[in-house]
Amino acid sequence: MTGSVLPDEIVELAQKVVDENARLGRKVVTAESCTGGLVAAAVTEIPGSSAVLDRGFVTYSNQAKQETLGVSSELIETFGAVSIACVWAMAQGALEKSGADVAVAISGVAGPDGGTELKPVGTVVFARALRGKDGEPEGEMKLFDGQSRGEVRRQATLCALELLLP
């Protein structure tokens, strides 16, 4: 797709997200930390995205995760912001504060600093929550090649878009 500010592979996947969710009449919401709104931006590159994207939350700081999405400070203190527990709470909070049917949440260490032995640069966690579906949290942790901040964010955006596919 020419004229996009984002890489073609991201725009192509966003097109699938919009097409498939529109076909099902599903609304989506994003809760983003390390991607800084790239997932929502990718979806809005697509004409007709207003039928699918309810809203996007960029909750970069721990305080924003707590105030905007209702993530408890105890959860962040216990597990950290880059944890399945945190992104699951972010996804649940995004659903509660939106009219969406499906939420995706992302938090990670994009680098070049901030990595630890347990969570090196390139560590990104994802969660997907569906309205009306309780049970086991759906989340995963990935370790992307942390060669650059942009590359970690690109890979995280692609992964999050995949999670928005039905």
N, C-alpha and C positions, 0 to 999 in steps of 0.2 A: 504494500500500500504506500504509494508515494505521498509525500507531504506530511508524514507523521513525524512527530518529535521522538518517537520510540522505535527501537529495533523491530524489523519486520516480523521476527519470530514471536515477539510479545504481542504485536498487533494481530497477527493471524490467530493466536490462541485466544485473545480477547474477543475476536469475532466469533469464535466457536462458543465462548461463554455467553455472549449476548444472544446468539441465534438459539442455542439449546435451552437456555433459561427462558427466553421469550416464548418459545414453543410450548413450554410447560406452564407459562404464566407465573414463573418464580421470580421473586425479588431477592437481591443479594445485598449484603452489607460487608464492609471490610473494617477490620481493626488492625491498624498497621503501626509498627514501631520502626524497625530498621529499614523498611522499604519506603518510609516517609510519604506514603500516598501513591506510590508507583502503581499499585494494583488497581486502585480506583481510577487513576489517570489512564491506565491502559484500557479499562472498560469504557471510559468516556471518549476515547479516540474513535469509537465505533458509532456510526449513525444509528439512531434507534436505541441507544443505551439507556435512555430515560425510562424505557419500559422495563428495565431490568435492575439498574442500580438505584437502591433506595438512598444510601448515603455511605460515606466513608469517614472513619475516625482515624486521625493520626495522633496517637498517644505515645509520644517519644519518651517523655520522662515518666518515672515511677509515679509521681504526683498526678500526672495526667491520666495514667491507667487507673488510679484510685478514684479521682474525682469524676472522670468522664464515663468510665466503664464499670465502676464499682468493684474493682479488684481490691481485695483486702491488703492492708499493709503487712499483716501477719503472713499472708501467703507469699508476698514478695520477699519478706525478711527470711522466711524459712527456705523457699525453693529458688529464689532469684527471679528477676524479670525474664531471663532467658531460660524458661522451663515450660514443660508441658502443662503443669498446673496453672501457670500464669496465663499462657495463651488460651487455655480452655476457659478460664474465667473471663478473659478479654472477649472471646467469641460469644459466651453466654451474655455478657453485659451488652455487647453490640446488638444481639437479638432483642434483648429486653428494651433497649432504647431506640428501636427502629421498627419499621413495618415489614422487615425482610423475612424471608422464609429460610434462608441459609446465610451463615456468617463464616468468614474465614479470618483468622487472626495470625499475626506474624510478629515474632520478636527474635532478635539475634545480635551477634557481634560482627558487624560489617568491617571493622578494622579502620586503619591499620593498628590502632591501639585497642585496649579494653579486653583482650583475650586473657584467659587464665589456663592453667594446666587442664582443668576439668572442662572448660568451655573456651577452646582456642578460637582465634579469629576464623570466621567462616561457619561457626556454629549458629544454626537458625532453627527455631522451633515453630511449628504450625499446628493449628487446630481448626477443625470444621465443626460447626454446631448447626443442627437442623431444628426449626421450630416444631415443638410438639414431640420431639424425640428425646427421651431421657435415657439413662443407662450409662454405659462406659464412655468416658471422654474419648473423642476421636482426635488423636494428635500424633505428631511424629517429630523427631529431631533429626536434622541432617547436618552433615559437615561438608560444606562447599569448599572448593579450592579458593583459599583466601588470598589469591595473587594480587587482587586489588579490591578496594571497597566497591567500585562500580560492578565488578564481576560477581561479588557476593550478592549484591542487591538485584542484579539481573537474574541470577539463578533463583533467588528467593521469590521474585515476582512471577517467574514462570511456574514455579511449584505451587504458589498460592492460586494462580489462575486455574491450574489443573484441578485444584480442590473445589473450585466453584463450578466445575462441570457436573451435570447430573449423573 
